[in-house]
Amino acid sequence: MIESLNWFIRGWGNYFKSGSHSHEVFSKVQHSLYKVYLNWGRKKFSQKGDGYICSRIFFKSKESSWNFGWKEGNHLYLVEMLYSFEYKHYIKVQGTKSPYDGDWVYWTTRRGDHP
């Protein structure tokens, strides 16, 4: 289950990380994923309380102290966090600019180190 969740979250995160407000959207989606994980834990451990459930399905990692996963023996399987994706922000081209208008100062500063 965790392997298929990682595949789905990684694909979704890589596809949507280039949006202008992807950080805000990712935090909202991650919050709703916490609710889904907790509901899954409530079904799995129906006779136990929320404290026990959280101690069994949420673990600390580099990114967060609430990382969903499963511990089997000495190995810990964790689900990808949406916070771990690098966000790409793109700057729009000004409406009056064109690569053919001869304004080389604008285009060289925009393109950075590209020749």
N, C-alpha and C positions, 0 to 999 in steps of 0.2 A: 504494500500500500504506500509506504513512504517513497519507494523508488518511482512509482507512477505519479505521486504528488510532486516530487522534485522535477520530474520531466515536464509536467504541466506548468508549474510555477516558473521554472527557468525559461521555458518557451514564451510564456505570456509576458514575463518581465523583460526579456530581451526585445520583444516586439514593441512594447509600449514605453521603453525607457527614453525615447527620443522626443517625447511630447513636451510642451512648454510647461505644463503643470504636473508632470509625472510624479514628482516627490509628494505632493499633496494627495494625489490619487492613490499612490502606493501605500501611504500611511493609512488611508481609509480602508483600503482593501485588506491590508495586514491586520487591522483592528477587527474587521469582520471575519477574517480567517481564525483569529483567536476564539471568537464565539463558536465557530464551526468545530474547532478542535475540542473545545470544552464540552460541547454538546455530544460529540463522539465519545469523549471520556465518560460522560454521565451515562451513556448507553452501555459502555463496556463495563464500568464499575457501578452498576445501578444501586447497589446496597451501601455504597460508601459516600462520604461527604466530599464537598468541593476541595477541601484542603488535601485530602488523600489523593484525589484525582489529579490535582495540579502537581503534586509531588511525584506522581507516576508518569505523567505525559509531558511535562514542561521541564526543560533543563537549561542550564546556563551555558552560553557559548561566547565567542568573541563579540558578536554583534548585539546580543540581547540576553537578558536573564530569563526570558520567556520564549524559548525556542522549542517548538513541538518536536517530539522525537520518541524513540522507543529504545530501551536498554535491554540487550540480550546478552547475558553473561558479562564479559568485560568490554563488549563493543557497544557503542552508542550510535544509533542511526538518527540523524537530524534532518528535518525538512528545511529546504532553502528559505531564506528570509528575503522579502522584497527590498529590505533596506540595504542588502549587499550589492545591489546593482548600481553601477555608475550612471548618473543621469547626463544626457547629452542635451545641451541647450544650444540652439542655433539662432543666429542673429539674422533677421530678415534684411534683404537688400532694399535700399531706399527706392521708392517708386520712380524717381526720375533717373536713376543710374542704369547704365548698360555697359557691358564690356567693350562695346564698340564706340562709346562716346569720347574716348581719349583721356578720361580722368584716371590716369595711372596711379596717382597718389592714393585715391580711394581704394582701388582694387588691390594695390600692393599691401596696404594696411589691413584690408579685409582678409586677404588670402594668407597672411602671415609669412611663413618661410618658404612657401611654394614658389618656384621660379616663374 
